[in-house]
Amino acid sequence: MTADPPLLPVPRTAVVVVAAGSGTRLGAGAPKALVGIDHRTVLRHALDRVFAAAPAQVVVVAPAGYEGEAEADALAAAGPRRDLVRVVAGGETRQQSVAAGLAALWGDVETVLVHDAARALTPSALLDAVAAAVAEGVGEGIIPALPVIDTLKRVSGDEVVGVVDRSELAAAQTPQGFPRRLLDEAYARAAGDGADYTDDAALFAAAGHPVRRIAGSARAFKITTPADLERARLILAAEGAPAAGPSQAGAPRIGIGTDVHGFSGEGVLRLAGLEWPGEPALAGHSDGDAVAHAMVDALLGAAGLGDIGTHFGTDHPEYAGAHAEVFLARTAEILAAAGYAIGNVSVQFQGNRPRFSARRAEAEAVLSAALGGAPVAVSATTTDGLGFPGRGEGIAVTAVALVHGLAPAAR
């Protein structure tokens, strides 16, 4: 007699993939999740990454009338895990669609991730990180988020009336994770109140539960407009092009960057991501932060993606006056799009001023945060009075960066 195959454990985690949006702003004439990025749909790309994460029940909430198309994508992505798939029709609002997905969960599920199919390139590692954070917490909701890098203004009509402190802001992404019982109760409460929320974290918080953020991913951007769709296509094309992608997954690559700026700028000195009141400013197209600029060149060089002039030169006026965090965050996005992760960056600048040692830890923390948490080490030295740094005319910087190619499932 042939023994029956062993039964696999029932997952305690579920992912509700919300794919019921109409995609009006995309202007594609079809539900957004079923629009092709390449030879695969937005939904299929999202599900490929969901199924590359730890095993979970997967409930796809499809546009009403398109359940068959959604199921075909789901079963193709699931492969041998097709028994974990269920497809249900969505409602008129996102909140109603998520509620339909929650109603389809197995009784064994304890942790729920709610994920927008429109964030089609979200790395599977981010799904695992959110699920792990929910499991480690005590009744918390978990959202991935990125720091806001743009300068934000408060306006009234066309008039600018104030500045928004972006240090208090974060750009929320999905998947958002929750304890299943508390999320069910929060949805029941919202339905009873007739309230409608823009995301699940807001609904969960309105029920009195804490929400905590973890680091998000530049790859988890939302496809909303034709420009977003083109961005996704370019990212996937770069991954498939030998000249643009890493030569070998995981192989380390090293880059060197240098930058020099003279003390002839106006305003306050910006260096290593910090302001230095009372110090002469460095001249430059942006803010003259030679430390950040050398880091950018080292990172781009390591990945073979050009240099700072290619991506941030004078023909890019949007970066005029931009600070270190903008340059570094955008560089991290460029590397991620080409399939690279940042290992670490080491920087040394030469100059008689400013006195750096007391603010070393502060500078390293700011620069690391701008790169999504990659380690950054900064040191400073003098030249014993030799050369233009020794004469106090400016600052010279050298940076070394290590990057490595990501395996396809991690992208």
C-alpha positions as CSV (number, residue, x, y, z in Angstrom):
1,M,0.0,0.0,0.0
2,T,1.2,3.6,-0.7
3,A,1.3,5.9,2.2
4,D,-0.7,9.1,2.0
5,P,1.4,12.2,1.6
6,P,1.9,14.1,4.8
7,L,-0.5,17.0,5.4
8,L,1.0,20.4,5.3
9,P,0.3,22.7,8.3
10,V,-2.5,25.1,7.8
11,P,-1.1,28.7,7.6
12,R,-1.9,31.0,10.4
13,T,-1.3,34.0,8.2
14,A,-3.5,35.3,5.3
15,V,-2.9,37.9,2.7
16,V,-6.0,39.8,1.3
17,V,-4.9,41.2,-2.0
18,V,-7.2,44.0,-3.0
19,A,-7.5,44.2,-6.8
20,A,-11.0,45.6,-7.2
21,G,-10.1,49.1,-8.2
22,S,-11.4,50.5,-11.5
23,G,-8.2,52.2,-12.5
24,T,-9.8,55.4,-13.8
25,R,-6.7,57.5,-13.3
26,L,-4.6,54.9,-15.2
27,G,-6.9,55.4,-18.3
28,A,-6.3,51.9,-19.5
29,G,-9.9,51.0,-20.2
30,A,-9.8,48.0,-17.9
31,P,-9.6,47.3,-14.1
32,K,-6.1,48.4,-13.0
33,A,-5.1,45.1,-11.6
34,L,-5.7,43.4,-15.0
35,V,-3.6,45.9,-17.0
36,G,-0.4,44.4,-18.3
37,I,3.0,45.7,-17.1
38,D,4.8,43.4,-19.5
39,H,3.5,40.0,-20.5
40,R,2.0,39.8,-17.1
41,T,-0.7,41.8,-15.4
42,V,-0.3,44.1,-12.4
43,L,-2.1,41.5,-10.3
44,R,0.1,38.7,-11.5
45,H,3.3,40.6,-10.6
46,A,1.8,41.3,-7.1
47,L,0.9,37.7,-6.6
48,D,4.2,36.4,-7.8
49,R,5.8,38.3,-4.8
50,V,3.0,37.2,-2.4
51,F,3.7,33.6,-3.2
52,A,7.4,34.1,-2.9
53,A,6.9,35.0,0.8
54,A,6.1,32.6,3.6
55,P,3.1,30.3,3.0
56,A,-0.2,32.0,3.7
57,Q,-3.8,31.8,2.7
58,V,-4.3,34.2,-0.2
59,V,-7.6,35.8,-0.9
60,V,-7.8,37.9,-4.1
61,V,-10.6,40.5,-4.1
62,A,-11.4,41.0,-7.8
63,P,-13.5,43.5,-9.7
64,A,-17.1,42.1,-9.9
65,G,-17.4,40.3,-13.2
66,Y,-13.6,39.7,-13.5
67,E,-13.3,36.9,-11.0
68,G,-12.3,34.4,-13.7
69,E,-9.4,36.5,-15.0
70,A,-8.2,37.1,-11.4
71,E,-8.4,33.4,-10.6
72,A,-6.3,32.5,-13.6
73,D,-3.6,34.9,-12.5
74,A,-3.8,33.6,-8.9
75,L,-3.5,29.9,-9.8
76,A,-0.6,30.6,-12.2
77,A,1.3,32.5,-9.5
78,A,0.4,29.9,-6.8
79,G,1.9,26.9,-8.6
80,P,1.8,24.0,-6.1
81,R,0.2,26.3,-3.5
82,R,-3.1,26.6,-5.4
83,D,-5.0,25.1,-2.5
84,L,-4.2,28.3,-0.6
85,V,-6.1,30.5,-3.2
86,R,-9.6,32.0,-3.0
87,V,-11.1,34.7,-5.2
88,V,-14.0,36.8,-4.2
89,A,-15.8,39.8,-5.7
90,G,-15.1,43.3,-4.3
91,G,-17.6,46.0,-3.3
92,E,-18.1,49.6,-4.4
93,T,-15.5,50.9,-2.0
94,R,-12.1,49.7,-0.9
95,Q,-13.4,49.2,2.6
96,Q,-16.2,47.0,1.4
97,S,-13.8,45.0,-0.8
98,V,-11.5,44.3,2.2
99,A,-14.5,43.3,4.3
100,A,-15.4,40.7,1.5
101,G,-11.8,39.4,1.7
102,L,-11.9,39.1,5.5
103,A,-15.2,37.1,5.3
104,A,-13.4,34.5,3.2
105,L,-10.6,33.8,5.6
106,W,-10.1,30.4,7.2
107,G,-10.9,30.0,10.9
108,D,-7.3,29.1,11.7
109,V,-5.9,32.5,10.5
110,E,-4.5,34.6,13.2
111,T,-2.6,37.3,11.3
112,V,-4.0,39.2,8.3
113,L,-2.0,41.3,5.8
114,V,-4.0,43.6,3.6
115,H,-2.1,44.4,0.4
116,D,-2.9,46.5,-2.6
117,A,-2.4,44.7,-5.9
118,A,-1.4,48.1,-7.4
119,R,1.8,47.9,-5.3
120,A,2.8,45.2,-7.7
121,L,6.6,45.2,-7.2
122,T,6.5,45.0,-3.4
123,P,9.4,42.7,-2.4
124,S,8.3,39.4,-0.7
125,A,10.7,40.2,2.1
126,L,8.5,43.2,3.1
127,L,5.4,40.9,3.4
128,D,7.5,38.6,5.7
129,A,8.7,41.6,7.7
130,V,5.2,42.9,8.3
131,A,3.9,39.5,9.3
132,A,6.8,39.0,11.7
133,A,6.2,42.4,13.3
134,V,2.5,41.6,13.9
135,A,3.4,38.3,15.5
136,E,6.0,40.0,17.8
137,G,3.6,42.8,18.8
138,V,0.8,42.8,21.3
139,G,-2.4,43.9,19.6
140,E,-0.6,46.3,17.2
141,G,-1.3,47.1,13.6
142,I,1.9,47.3,11.5
143,I,2.4,49.5,8.4
144,P,5.5,49.8,6.2
145,A,6.3,53.4,5.5
146,L,9.0,55.6,3.9
147,P,10.1,59.0,5.1
148,V,8.8,62.0,3.2
149,I,11.7,63.6,1.3
150,D,9.9,66.4,-0.5
151,T,9.6,69.9,1.0
152,L,5.9,70.2,1.8
153,K,3.9,73.5,1.8
154,R,0.5,74.3,3.3
155,V,-1.6,76.2,0.7
156,S,-4.8,78.1,0.5
157,G,-5.8,78.0,-3.2
158,D,-2.7,79.1,-5.0
159,E,-1.2,80.9,-2.0
160,V,1.5,79.2,0.0
161,V,0.6,79.9,3.7
162,G,3.1,77.7,5.6
163,V,5.6,74.9,5.7
164,V,4.7,71.3,6.9
165,D,7.3,69.7,9.1
166,R,8.1,66.5,7.1
167,S,10.0,65.0,10.1
168,E,6.5,64.2,11.5
169,L,5.3,62.6,8.3
170,A,5.6,59.2,6.6
171,A,4.3,57.8,3.4
172,A,2.3,54.7,4.2
173,Q,2.5,51.6,2.0
174,T,1.1,48.0,2.0
175,P,0.9,45.3,3.1
176,Q,-0.6,46.5,6.3
177,G,-0.7,43.8,9.0
178,F,-3.1,43.1,11.9
179,P,-4.1,40.6,14.5
180,R,-7.1,38.9,12.8
181,R,-9.6,39.1,15.7
182,L,-9.0,42.8,16.3
183,L,-9.2,43.7,12.6
184,D,-12.5,41.8,12.3
185,E,-13.9,43.7,15.3
186,A,-12.6,47.0,13.9
187,Y,-14.4,46.4,10.5
188,A,-17.6,45.4,12.3
189,R,-17.4,48.7,14.3
190,A,-16.8,50.8,11.1
191,A,-19.7,49.1,9.3
192,G,-22.0,49.9,12.3
193,D,-20.9,53.5,12.4
194,G,-21.2,53.9,8.6
195,A,-17.6,55.3,8.6
196,D,-15.4,55.0,5.5
197,Y,-11.6,55.0,5.8
198,T,-8.9,55.4,3.2
199,D,-6.7,52.6,4.6
200,D,-6.9,49.8,7.1
201,A,-4.5,51.3,9.6
202,A,-6.8,54.3,10.0
203,L,-9.8,52.0,10.5
204,F,-7.8,49.9,13.0
205,A,-6.6,53.0,14.9
206,A,-10.2,54.5,15.0
207,A,-11.2,51.4,17.0
208,G,-8.6,52.3,19.6
209,H,-5.8,50.0,18.7
210,P,-2.1,51.1,18.3
211,V,-0.4,51.2,14.9
212,R,3.4,51.0,14.5
213,R,5.5,51.5,11.4
214,I,8.4,49.6,10.1
215,A,10.7,50.5,7.2
216,G,9.0,50.3,3.8
217,S,10.5,49.8,0.4
218,A,11.0,52.0,-2.6
219,R,9.8,49.1,-4.7
220,A,6.4,49.2,-3.0
221,F,5.2,52.3,-4.9
222,K,1.6,52.3,-6.0
223,I,0.7,52.2,-9.7
224,T,-1.9,54.9,-10.1
225,T,-1.1,56.9,-13.2
226,P,0.4,56.1,-16.7
227,A,3.7,57.4,-15.4
228,D,3.7,54.9,-12.6
229,L,3.0,52.1,-15.0
230,E,5.9,53.2,-17.2
231,R,8.1,53.3,-14.1
232,A,7.2,49.7,-13.3
233,R,7.9,48.7,-16.9
234,L,11.3,50.3,-16.8
235,I,12.2,48.6,-13.6
236,L,11.3,45.2,-14.9
237,A,13.1,45.9,-18.2
238,A,16.2,46.9,-16.2
239,E,16.0,43.6,-14.3
240,G,15.9,41.7,-17.6
241,A,18.7,43.6,-19.3
242,P,22.2,42.2,-18.6
243,A,23.8,45.6,-19.1
244,A,21.6,47.2,-16.5
245,G,21.1,44.5,-13.9
246,P,23.5,42.8,-11.6
247,S,25.8,40.3,-13.2
248,Q,25.3,37.8,-10.5
249,A,22.7,37.8,-7.7
250,G,24.4,38.5,-4.4
251,A,27.8,39.3,-6.0
252,P,29.4,42.3,-4.2
253,R,30.4,45.4,-6.2
254,I,32.5,48.3,-4.9
255,G,32.4,51.9,-6.1
256,I,34.5,55.0,-5.3
257,G,33.2,58.6,-5.3
258,T,34.9,61.9,-4.8
259,D,33.7,65.4,-4.6
260,V,35.2,68.9,-4.0
261,H,33.5,72.1,-3.1
262,G,34.9,75.5,-2.2
263,F,33.7,77.9,0.6
264,S,32.0,80.5,-1.6
265,G,28.3,79.7,-1.2
266,E,25.6,81.7,0.4
267,G,23.7,80.8,3.5
268,V,24.5,78.1,6.1
269,L,26.9,75.2,5.6
270,R,25.3,71.9,4.7
271,L,27.6,68.9,5.2
272,A,27.0,65.2,5.9
273,G,23.3,65.8,6.0
274,L,23.5,68.4,8.7
275,E,23.4,72.2,9.0
276,W,26.4,73.9,10.6
277,P,25.4,77.4,11.8
278,G,28.2,79.9,11.9
279,E,30.3,78.0,9.2
280,P,30.8,79.3,5.7
281,A,28.7,77.6,3.1
282,L,30.0,75.5,0.2
283,A,29.1,76.5,-3.3
284,G,27.3,74.1,-5.6
285,H,24.3,73.4,-7.9
286,S,22.4,72.0,-4.9
287,D,23.4,72.7,-1.3
288,G,27.1,71.8,-1.9
289,D,27.0,68.9,0.5
290,A,30.2,67.2,-0.7
291,V,29.8,64.2,1.6
292,A,26.4,63.3,0.2
293,H,27.6,63.9,-3.3
294,A,30.6,61.6,-3.0
295,M,28.3,59.0,-1.5
296,V,26.0,59.2,-4.5
297,D,28.9,58.8,-7.0
298,A,30.3,55.8,-5.0
299,L,26.9,54.1,-5.0
300,L,26.1,54.7,-8.6
301,G,29.6,53.7,-9.7
302,A,29.4,50.4,-7.7
303,A,26.2,49.5,-9.6
304,G,27.5,50.8,-13.0
305,L,24.6,53.3,-13.2
306,G,26.5,56.4,-14.2
307,D,27.3,59.3,-11.9
308,I,25.8,62.2,-10.0
309,G,25.9,64.3,-13.2
310,T,23.8,61.8,-15.1
311,H,21.0,61.8,-12.6
312,F,21.2,65.1,-10.7
313,G,23.2,67.5,-13.0
314,T,22.4,71.0,-14.0
315,D,20.0,69.7,-16.6
316,H,17.8,68.5,-13.7
317,P,16.6,71.8,-12.2
318,E,14.3,70.0,-9.8
319,Y,17.4,69.3,-7.7
320,A,18.7,72.8,-7.4
321,G,19.1,73.6,-3.7
322,A,18.2,70.0,-2.7
323,H,19.6,68.5,0.4
324,A,21.5,65.3,1.1
325,E,18.4,63.2,2.1
326,V,16.8,63.9,-1.3
327,F,19.9,62.9,-3.3
328,L,20.5,59.8,-1.2
329,A,16.9,58.6,-1.1
330,R,16.6,59.0,-4.9
331,T,19.9,57.1,-5.4
332,A,18.6,54.3,-3.3
333,E,15.5,54.1,-5.5
334,I,17.7,54.0,-8.6
335,L,19.7,51.2,-7.3
336,A,16.7,49.2,-6.1
337,A,15.1,49.6,-9.5
338,A,18.2,48.1,-11.1
339,G,18.2,45.2,-8.7
340,Y,20.8,46.3,-6.2
341,A,20.8,46.5,-2.4
342,I,23.2,48.8,-0.5
343,G,25.7,47.0,1.8
344,N,27.4,50.0,3.4
345,V,29.1,53.3,2.7
346,S,32.3,54.7,4.2
347,V,33.2,58.4,3.8
348,Q,36.1,60.6,4.7
349,F,36.3,64.3,4.2
350,Q,39.4,66.5,4.4
351,G,39.2,70.0,5.7
352,N,40.0,72.3,8.6
353,R,36.4,73.0,9.5
354,P,33.8,72.2,10.7
355,R,34.8,70.4,13.8
356,F,33.1,67.1,13.2
357,S,33.7,64.5,15.9
358,A,31.0,65.8,18.3
359,R,28.3,65.3,15.6
360,R,29.6,62.2,13.9
361,A,26.8,59.9,15.3
362,E,24.1,62.4,14.3
363,A,25.5,62.7,10.8
364,E,25.8,58.9,10.3
365,A,22.2,58.4,11.5
366,V,20.8,61.0,9.1
367,L,22.7,59.6,6.1
368,S,21.8,56.0,7.0
369,A,18.1,56.9,7.3
370,A,18.2,58.5,3.9
371,L,19.5,55.3,2.4
372,G,16.8,53.2,4.0
373,G,18.9,52.1,6.9
374,A,22.1,51.0,5.2
375,P,25.1,51.5,7.5
376,V,27.1,54.7,6.9
377,A,30.4,55.6,8.5
378,V,31.9,59.2,8.3
379,S,35.3,60.3,9.3
380,A,37.2,63.6,9.0
381,T,40.8,64.6,8.8
382,T,43.0,67.6,8.1
383,T,45.9,67.8,5.7
384,D,48.5,69.5,8.0
385,G,48.0,72.8,6.2
386,L,48.7,71.3,2.7
387,G,46.6,71.9,-0.4
388,F,43.3,73.8,-0.7
389,P,41.7,72.0,2.2
390,G,44.7,73.0,4.4
391,R,44.4,76.6,3.3
392,G,40.8,76.6,4.3
393,E,39.5,77.1,0.7
394,G,37.1,74.2,0.7
395,I,36.5,70.5,1.4
396,A,37.5,67.3,-0.4
397,V,35.6,64.0,0.1
398,T,36.2,60.4,-0.8
399,A,33.6,57.7,-0.4
400,V,33.6,53.9,-0.9
401,A,30.3,52.0,-1.3
402,L,29.5,48.3,-1.3
403,V,26.4,47.0,-3.1
404,H,25.2,43.6,-4.1
405,G,22.7,42.2,-6.6
406,L,19.4,40.9,-5.3
407,A,18.0,37.5,-6.1
408,P,14.9,37.8,-8.3
409,A,12.5,36.7,-5.5
410,A,13.8,39.5,-3.2
411,R,13.3,42.3,-5.8
